[in-house]
C-alpha cells in the first residue's frame, strides 16, 4: 500500500487566500502506475494536437503560425515583409513552444527553403534548402517574411463564421480550429508527422490535377482517379516510376511506395554527369557520401571525382567519369546502389473530427468536399443573417419615408432622451432595433434623397436573401460554388508538373545488368573452415599455402568471380554467397573464416562447399545409417536473394559426406566394420525435397556405421570392381586391405 505523507496545514495569511484540498502533499506511487495514468493523455495530445495533419492540410503549429501572420496584416500586398523574429514572437501567443521550434516550422513553409510545392510564405534571406543537410538557415533576426498570395485561399471568409474558434492556451485570444481553404491543401503540399504508435506521410500532388480530380469526383463518385491525378508531384522534380498498380493501391488505401529517381544530363565534352534533380527523400550530402563509400569499397570503379556544384542557380552534383565509361550503365548502377533512386513511403493518416484515419485519395477528397460544403453553408448563413438584419433596418426607413416630419416631431417633442426609441416604436409600428437605428440617423441624413437611396437597396437585398435561402436548401448549388472556386484556384495558381515519369520498359534492358567483374579464380577450402580466393597469376607466384597447425586443404576448385557458392554446415543449413563477395587474397594468408564471414550460428561448422554457375547436377548426402539422398542442385536455387536456407538436408542421422556430381558417378562406401561397397549414383532416384531421408544404399552389420564416401577415379575403378553392387541396398564386402579411403577422393 502506498504511504501518504501530509504536510502540516497552514493558516491563510490574508482573508482572500484559500488552499486547494490535498495541495502540498507527497504521495508515494509506483512509477509503472504513474506511467499508465499519464502516458495515454500524453499520447492523445501528440496525436491530436501536434503530429498529424487535419482535413485543411495543416498541423496545429502550421495553422497557428499562418493565422498570426494573417492577423498581423502580412497578407496585404502593399505591406512590407516583417522580420521573422517578430512573427515567431507573435506566434508564441498561440503556440506555447520554444522560438526555435516555431522558426523551423516557418522555414519549411517558405519559398526559399523549397520544401513545398506551393509555398505559403514569401521569404527574403537565407532559409537553407530542403535538399541539403548542410545548408543551414539564418537566424530569425536576419530574415524577413510575409504571406504568399495563395494564402488568400486559406483565409477567405474566415471572418464569416465558416469555421470554429477556440480560446488559446492562456484564454487571452481566439484561434481557428481549421482554416477554410478553398482547395484540398492536404494533398497539394507534403506533410510528415510521427505521433505515438502511428505516423503520417502525405506526398504532394499537382494543384491543377488535384482540383480537377475533386471536381470530377463531385460530378461522378465512381470517377477513375488515375485519369486526372497522374501521380505525385514533388517540389524537387525528379523522375517517378509510373507503376499503375502501385498508384491505384495508394489512391484506394492511402498506403504504398512511390519510387523516384534523380534526373541527370551527360556533358560529353567534360566527360561528366550532372545531376540536377534528386528524390525528395534524400539530400545532396547523403548521395555524395554514398558514392564516395562505394568507390572506396571498389564497387564503383568508373568515377574519378564527385563534387557539389549547387549555387544560386539551383542544385547540381557533378560526377567526373573515367575514360571509356558508359554514362547510361553507370547511372543504372548508381540508381541501384545509392539514394539517387529512392522510395517515398505513403501513409495518408489524417485527423477527421479528432480521430486519426488512414484514407485513400478518393476518401480524402470526399471528406474535404464535405468539410468545404459546411464552410459554404456557414458562410451563406452568416451572409443571409447580415442581409436580413440590414433589410430589417431599411424597412424602418421605408416607413419613415412616408412621414419624415412625423419622425422629427416625435423626437423633438419627447422630453426625456430615454423615451425617444419607445415613442418612435409607437408612432411608426416598428421594433426596438429599427427604432434605435432611426434615432441614430444624423440630422443631415434625414432627407428624402438619402432615405430613397438607401431604400433602393431593399429590392436587391430581397433578391439576395432569396438566392441564399435557395442555396441552403439545394446541395447541388453549394457544390456548384465549390466547383467555381476550384476553377478560380486553377486559373490563378496552377503550375506545370515538376516530377515527370519513367516506365519499366525504359529500363528493363539495363536494370538487371550484373556489373560484377568476371575473371578466373582458384578457390581453396581448409578442413577447419578457412576460405581463400586466389587469381591464377597470384597462385603461380605464391609459395606454400598458409594454414593453421594440423589443418589441410580439403577442397579446391577452378571457378570465376561470378560463381555462386553454397556452403553446407553440420547443422543441416546452407549458406549462399558468391565468389565476388570475398576479397582476392594470396596463398600466404590464412583467408576468411567461413563461420564468421557468413554469420553461422553458435557452434556451427562448415561441412562442405559446392560451387555452381547454373545449379545443374546433383548433391548426394550420405548418412551414418547407410542411407543416401540424391537432391538436385536446383532445389537450392532461389528467386529472392536469400542468404540462409534451413533444412538443407536431413538431420535424422549424422551426415558422413556430401558429394556433388555433375553426372552419375561411381562411389566407394566404407563402414566401421571394415566393409566396402561400390555403386553408381544412377541407381538412386533424385528427391526434390531437400531434407529427404534418402534410401538405404548399404546394409550395415550390427552396430556398424557408414564411415566414408568418395568418388572413384577412373584409374582406381578396375581395382575396386570386385566390390561392385548389382542392386541397392546391398551388403558390403570385407575391404580392410583398401587402406585410407581419403586417397580415393578428389
N, C-alpha and C positions, 0 to 999 in steps of 0.2 A: 504494500500500500504506500502511495506517495505521502511524504511528510509535508505538512503545510506549516510554514513559519510566518507568523503575522508580526508586522512591526507595530510598536505602540501607537495608539491613535493620538493625534494632535488636535488641540482645540483651535478653531479658526481665530486668527488674529483680528480680522475685520468682519463686520456683520455680513458683508456681501459674499464672503468666502464660503465655499462648500466643498466637501470631499466626496469623490465617487466611491461607492462601496467596493471594497476589495483593492483599491489603489494602494500602491506601496507594498504589496505582499509579494513574497517569493515562494514559488511553487516548484518542488522537485518533480520532474517528469522525465520519463524515458525519451531519449532522442528519437527512437522509432515512432513513438506516439506523436511527437511534435511534427515529424516529417509527414506522417499520414494526415494529420489535421491541416497542415499548412501547404502541402505540395499541390493539392488539387486547385485551390484558389489561385496559386501562382501559375499553374499550367493553363488554366482557363483565361487568366489575364494575358498571358503571352499569345495564346491562340486568337482571342477575340480583339484585344486592344493593341497588338503590336506587330505580329509576324505575317498575318495573312491578309491579302487584299480583299476588298469588298466589291460589290457589283458595279460601283462607279469607277473601279480601276485603281483605287488608292488605298494604301495603308494609312492608319491614323497619323503617322508622322508626316507623310506627304501632304495629307489634306490640311493639317494644321498650319504647315508652313505656307502653302499656297494661299490659304484663306487670310492669313495675317498680311501677306503681301498685297492681296486684293483690298483689305481694309486700309492699308497704307496708301492706296491710290496708285499702285505700281502697274496697274493695267491701263492707265491713261496714257495714250500715245504721246501726249505733249509733256509728260512728266519725265524728268531725268532719272537715270539709274540711281539706286541707293547703294551705299556701302553694305556689303554682305554682313558685316558685324552688326549693323542696325537691324537688319532683317532677322538675324539669329536672336538678338536680344528681344525683339518683339514676339518672336515665336515662343520664347520661353514662358510667355504669359499663358500659353495653351499647352505646351509640351514640357513637363517637368523633368527634363533630362539635361545632361551636360551640353554646353555650347558646341563642343567638338562633334558630338553625335548629330546634332541638328545641322551643323555645317556640312558634314559628309552627306547627309540626305539632300541638302541643297545642291551640292556639287554634282551629284548623279543626275539631277534633273536639268542641268544647264546645257546650252548648245555647245559650249566649249569642251565639255567632257566627252561628248559623242556617245553616250551610253543609251540614249533614247532615239527611237525613230522620228518622233515629233517632240522635240524638247519643249518643256513648259516655261523655261526661264531663259531670257536673253541675258547674256553674260559679257563682261569685259574684264580681261585679266587672265591669269594662268589658273585654269581649273583642272589641269592634268589631262590624262587620256584614259578612257576605259580599257584600251588595248595595250596599255603599258603599266607594269607594276612599279617602275622606277621614275616615271614622270609624275612627281608629286604636285598637288595643287598648292597655291599660295595661301597665306593666312587671310582670314576674312577681312582684316583691316585694309588689305591691298586690292581686293576685288569688288566689282560693282555688278548689280543685278536689277532686273525688272521683269515683269511677266511678259511672255510672248503673246502675240496676237491670238493664237489658238485658244488661250485661256478664256477668251470671251465665250467660247462654247462650254466651258466648265462652270462659269458663274452666271450664265444667262438666267434671268428671272429668279435668282437666289433670294431676292428680297420680296418675292410674291408668295411666300409660304409653300414653295414647291417641295421643300424638304424640312425635316425636323431640326430644331436647335436644342442643345442641352447646355447646362452650365459647365464652365471649365473646372479644373481641379480645385480652385480656391473660391469658386462661386462669385467671381468678380465680373465675368462677362459670359456671353453665349458663343457657342461654336457649332458648326453644322455637323450632323451625323454622317451625311453623304453630300456629294456635290452633284447638282442636276445636269450632268454632262449630256450634251445633245448628240453624242455619238459614242459607240462602245469602246471607250478608252481602255477597258480591261483587256481587250485583245490587241489594241494598237501598239501599246508600249509594254515592253517586257517587265516582269515583276517576279522577284525571287524572295522567298522568306522561309526561315526554319523555325518552327514552333516546337512545342513539346510533343513528341511521338508522331509528329506529322510535319510536312513541308509543302511548299507551293513553288512551282516553276512554270510560269506562263510565258511562252515565246511571243515575240511581236509579229504582227501581220500588217500588210499594206493597208493604209487607211481607206483608199478607194475600194479595194476588194472587200474589206470588212463591211463598209456601208452598203455596197451593192448586195452583198450576201444577206444582210439584215433586211433590206427592202424585199428581196426575193422570198425570204422565209415568211415575212408578214403576208405576202400575197399567196404563197403556197407552202404549207408546213412540211411537205414532202420534197421540197426543193433539193436537188443534188448540190451539196455544198461545194464539192470539188470543182464544179463547173465555173464557179465565180470566185472562190477562195483558193487560189492556186497553190499556196503554201506559205510558210513563214517568210518574213522579210526582215533580215537583220540589219541593224544600223551600220555594221562594218562590211556589209556586202558579202562577198564570197560566193561559192557555188554549192547549191543544195542538191543532194541526190533525190531525184524525183521517183519516189517509191510509192506508187498509188495505194498499195495495200497498207503500208505503214501510215500514210496520211489519213486514210479513211479510219484507221484504228484511232488515231489521235483525235480526229474530228468527232467520232462517236463516243469514245470512252474518256477522253482527256488525258490519256497516258500513252506513252510511246517514246520513240527516239528519232530525232532528225539528224541525219548525217550531213555535215557541212565541211567543205574543203577550201583551201586558200586559192586565190586567183593570182596567176603569175604571167609574166611575159619573158621571152628569151632575147637578150641582146647579143646578136651573133658577132658583131664587131668586137665586143668586150669579152665574149665567151662567158656571159654572166646571166644568171636567172634573177629576175627582180620580182619579188613577192609584194603585191600592193594591197591585197585584201586577205584577211585571215579569219578563221572561225571566231564567232562571238564569245566562245567559252574559254579562249586561251589568250596569251599575251605574247608580245614580241620576245621578251626575255626567256619565256618558257620554251619557245621554238628554238631560239639560238642555242640555249644551254643543252637542249636535247641533241641537236645536230652535232655540236662540239663533242658531246659524250660519245655519240656513235662513231665519230671519226677516231677518237682516242681508242675505242674498242676494236677498231679495224672493220666494223660492219659497213661503213661507208668510206670508200677509197677515192670517190670521184670529186670530192670537194677540196679545193685548195685553200679557200678563205671565205669567211662569212662576216658580215658587218651590218650594223643597224644604221640606215641612212634616212630615218624618219626626220622630217623637218617641218617647216611651216606649211609646206605643200601637201603634207599627209604622210601616211605610213609607207615605208619601203624597207624591205630586207634584201640585201644583195648577196648572192651566193656565187662566188667565182668557181669555175669548173676547171678540171684538168683537161689537157689536150685529148681530143678523141672521145670525150664523154657525150653520150646521147642525153640531152636535157629532158626529153619526154620520159625515158626509162628511169632517170634519176628521180624525177618528181613523183613517179608512181611508187618508187621505193620510199621516198620521204613521206608520202601520204600514209603509207602503211606503218612507218616506224616513228613518226613524230606527230606533234599536235597540229601540223599543217592540215591534217584531216581529223576532225573531232565530232563528237555527237552531242546534241543538245537534248537532255532528258526532259520530257514534257510531263508535268503533273499539275493539271488545272484545278487546284484546290482553292476554292473561293468561299468567302463567308456570305451566306444567304440568310438574312434575318437573324444574324448572330450564330448561325450553325455552319461549320465547315463542311463543304461538299465538293467532291471531285466530279466535274462535269465535262462533257464534250462540248465542242464549239456550238452545236445546234442548241443544246440545253442552255448554254451561257447566253446566247443571243435571245432565246425565248425569255429567260429571266430578265435580261436587260430591257427587252421590249415591254415587259410587264412593269418594270421599275419606271421606265420613261412614260408609259401610259398614265401612271399615278401622278408623275410630275406634271403632265399636261392637264390632267383633271384638276389638280390642286391649283395650278396657275389660272386655269379658266374660272374656277370657282372664286378665286381671290379677285380676279378682274370683274367678274359678274357682281360680286358684292359691292365693289367700289363704284361700279356704274349704277347699280341700284341706289346706292346712297346719294350719288350725285343727282340722279333723276328725281329722287325724293325731295331734294333741296330745290331743284329747278321747278318742280311742281308748285312749290310755295311761291316762287317768283311769278308764275303764271297767274296765280290768284291775286297777287298784289297788283299786277299789271292792270287788272280790271278797275282798281280804285287806289291809285298811289296816294291821293290826297287823304283818303281814309286812314292809311297806314301812318302817314305823317301826323295826322291829327291825334291818333291813338297814342303815339309815342310822346307828342308834345303835351298832351293833356294829362298824362299819367304823372301823379305827384311823386311816387316812390319808384326808384330805379328797378327794384326787385319785382315790381308789378308790370313792367313793360312786356315781358315774354308772356305771362298769363293773359294780359289784355289782348295781345296780338293773336293768341290761340283762340280766344273767344270771338274776336272780331272777324277773323277770316276762316275759322274752322280748320286750323292746321295744328299739327302736334308740336311738342316742345322743341324737338330738334329743328324743325322748319322755322319755328318762331325765333329760336336763338340765331339761326342763320340770317333771317331777315333783319333782326335787331342789330347785327354786327355789320350790315352793309354801310359803307361810308356815305356820308351825306352827298358827296359829289356823284355817287353812282345811282342815286335814287332819281333816275330819269328814264323816260320811255325808251330811248335809244339803247342804253346799257341793258335794260331788262329784256328788250326784244332780241338783242344779240345773244344773250345768254339762253333765252328760251328756244332759239333756233337749234340748239344742240339736242333738244328733247327728242325730236324725231330720230336723229342718228343714234342717240342712246337707246331708244326703244328697239331699234333695228339690231344694234349690237347685242343687247340683252337677249333678244330672241335667238340670235345666232349662237350665243354662248350656251344658252339652255338647250339648244338643239345639239350642240357638241357634247354636252354632258350626258345626253340621252343616247347618243349614237357612237358606239365604239369605233365604227369604221371611219368616222370623221376625225377621231383622235389619232388613229393610225395614219390617216392622210397627212395630218400635221407633222407627225414624226417623219414620214417619208420625205416631205418637203424640206424639213430641217436637215435630214441626212444628205439630200441632194445639194443643199447650200454648202454643207461641210465639204462635200466632194469638190464642188466648184471653187471653193476658197482655199482649201488646204491640201488637196491631193498632190502626190508627187510620184514620179516613176519608181518602179521596183529597184531596189539596190542589190538584192540577192537573186541571181539567175539560177538556172537549173542545169544539171548534167544527168545523163541517163546511163544505166548499166551497160547498154550497148556501146557507149562511147569508150568504155574502159575494159570491156570483157577480154580483149586480147592482151592486155597488159597487167591486169590485176593479179593474175596467178603466176606471173613470171617468177621463177626461182633464181634469185641473184647470187646464190651461194657459189663461190668459186669452186670449180671441179678440177681435181688433179689426182694422180695416183698416190696412194699411201700404203704403208705396211702397218698392220695392227698386231700388237702383241698383248697377251693377257697372261698374267702370272697366276700361279696356283692360289696365292693368298689374296688375289683380287686387285692387283695393280694393272693399269691400262696405259699403253703407250701408242701414240700415232706418229709414225716417222716417215718422212718422204724418202723415196728411193735414193736421191742424191745424198741425203744426210746419212742414210743407212750404209752406203758404200764407204763413207768417210769415217764411220764410227768404229769403235773397238768392241769390247765385250759388253754385253747387257749388264747394267747395274741392277742388282736385286738384293732383297733382304736376305739375311743369313738363313739358309735352309729352304729358300723359295726357288722356284724354277718356272720357266715359260711353259705354260700348259696348252696355250692356243696361239696360233699365228695365222694371219690372213693377208692376202693381197686384195686391196679394195680401192675405193675412190673417196674423195672428201664428202660426196653426197650419199654414201652408203648408209642405209638405216641399220641400226644396231639394236638387237633385242637381248637384254640381259636377264637371265633366269636366276632367281635366288633359291636358297634352300628352304624358303617359307612358301613355296608354290606361288610366287608372284613374279610377274615380268615387268621390266622397266625399259621403256622405249626411248631411244635417243638417236643421235646422228653423229657420224664421224666429224662433221664440221663443228659440232658443239664442243669438241676437245681441241686444245691447242696442239700445234705441231711441236714435237719435242725431239730429244736425242736419246740415243741408247745409253748415254752416260748419266741419265737422270732416272729417278725412281718411277716417275709417271703419276697419273691420277689414281687415287684410291677410290674404286667404284662405289662401295657402300656410302662413302662420304659425298662423293660427287653427285650421285643420283638420289641422295637422301633416303637410303634404305632404313627400314625400321630397326629399332634397337636389337642387337644380336643377330641381325640378318646378314648372311654372307653370300657372295657370288658363287653360283654353281657352274654356269656355262654361258658363253656368248654366241649368238647366231647372227652373222651379218647377212643382209639381203638388200636387193635393189628393187625386186618386183614381187616379193613374198611368194615365190614359187617354191616347189619342193615340199618336203615333209620333215617334221622333227619327231623322233621316236624316243619315248620315255621308257626306261627300264627300271623296274621296281624290285625290291628285295624279295618279294613273294613270288617272283618268277613271271610276273605279268609284264606286258609291254603295250603302250598306247601309241598309235600312229596318228598324229594330228597334222593336218595341212597348215603350212605357214600362213595361209590366207586367214586363218582363224585369229591371227594376231594383228591383222591389218585393220585399222580403224579410220573412219572418215573424219572424225574430230581429232584434234591434236592432244590426245590423251597420253600422259607420260607413264601411268601406272595401271597395270592390268592385274586384277585379283583372280584367283583360281586359274592360274596359268597351266597347272597340271594337277593330277590327283594327289591328295595327301593321305590316302588310305594306307599306303605302305611307303616306307622311306625310299627316296629316289637314289638309284645307283648311278645312272648315266643318262644324259640327254644327247642324242646324236642327230645331227642334221644330215639329210641325204637329198640331193637334187633329183636322184633317180634311185630305183631299187638297187640295193647293195647286199653283199654277203656280210653277216655279222657273226662274231665269235662271242659266245657267252661262257662265263666260268662261274662255278659255285664254290661255296665254302667247304663242300665235301670233296673237292678235287675233281669234279666232273666238268666236261666241256660240251658245247653244242654249237654247230654251225648251221645257220639257216638264212634264207633270202628274205628280205623285208617285203617282197611282193606277196608273201604268204599271209601277211597281215592286212586286213581291210582298214582303210582310214576311218577315223571318227571325227565328226565336225565339232563335237563338244570338247572344249579344251581340257576339262577336268575328268575326262573319261578314265575309268579304272583299267581299261585295256583288256587284253585277252591273255590266257596262260600260254607262254611260249616254251616253257621248260618245266617238266615235273621234277620237284625237288625231293631229295631224301629227307627223312625225319630230322628236324631241327636245322636242316641246311638252308642257306640263303643264297640268292644271286649276289655275286661279289663284283663282277665287272662285265662290261660290254664294249666291244670295239669293232670298228670296220676292218675287214681283212683286205690287205693289199693284194693285187693280182699275183705277185711273186710268191706270197705265202700260201695262196689258196691250194695248190696241189698237195702240199704237206698236210693240210687240215681237212682234206676231202673225207677222210675216214670218220670224221665227227659230224658229217652232213646229216641233217634231219630230213626225212621224206615228208613229214607232216608236223604240224604244230597243234597241240603241245607234244613233246617227245622227251624221253629221258636222256640225260646227258651220258656221255661215256667217260670212263676214267681218263684223266689227261694231266696227271701230275708232271709228266715229262715236258710239258709245254713251257714251263717257266713263267716269267712275268708277262702277263697279257698286255701291259703298257707298251711293250716293244712292238706290238702289232697295230698300234693306234697312230693315225696321222691326221 
